[in-house]
Amino acid sequence: MKKLVVAIALLVGSVTFAQDRVITFSELPKAGQQFITKYFGAKQVSLVTLDDDYLSKDYELVLTNGTKIEFAGNGEWKEVDGKRNAIPTGFIPKNILSYVKKSFPNTEIVKIERERLGYSVELTNGLDLDFNSKGDFLRVDD
């Protein structure tokens, strides 16, 4: 029993000391590198950090224009935040793009987050929209 308590304490202690560290673009998983190159251009990368908490890895990338992109450990995008500036839309599900274009024709997407059960999208007019995992509109989120 004592050994189990000590092992748990060591695990909790080591997770507590995990921290972000700056890495190079080439250390980002290939899927993340390809995503950035295709939609933003690798020359626009300002900073890449790795958050390794021993249980999972996440990557955060900041572009020279302030756009922030988060990736899961496998390099798939989790969030793209243009910081109130329009973001590229080539990677956004077609259903979401169609809905936004039809329902809010004078707006652009400034942020998208892939969540466990769908997507959350922020528009230039400040509205937040929720979509299911298939990209079907669910509601306007306050």
PyMOL commands that set and color helices and strands:
alter all, ss='L'
color gray80, all
select helices_A, chain A and resi 2-16+25-27+30-39+42-44+94-103
alter helices_A, ss='H'
color red, helices_A
select strands_A, chain A and resi 20-23+45-52+57-63+68-72+77-81+109-115+118-123+128-132+137-141
alter strands_A, ss='S'
color yellow, strands_A
deselect
rebuild
show_as cartoon
